[in-house]
Amino acid sequence: MSKEDVEAEFLAHLDRLELILNTTGYLVGESKTIADIAVSAQLGEIIRTSASIRPQILNRPAVAAWLNR
């Protein structure tokens, strides 16, 4: 897979996260679960280490709000 393909797939996943979080506020169910903790930890590391992807994550309002909880 090319870098562009990987980034496009990652952005598609972010779009799905945005949709889910807009609907439910959490990844699974109505409260924080291990899924929220695991995914937020991974996204936090990407935000910390990838200046090019950071804005793509933080420009999604539901994802950004969820990460700040």
Number of C-alpha atoms within 10 A of each C-alpha: 5 7 8 9 10 11 12 12 12 15 15 12 12 17 16 12 19 20 15 16 18 14 11 12 19 19 20 14 9 9 10 14 12 10 12 15 12 11 14 16 13 11 17 14 12 15 17 11 11 10 10 10 15 16 11 14 22 15 10 15 13 20 23 13 12 17 17 8 6
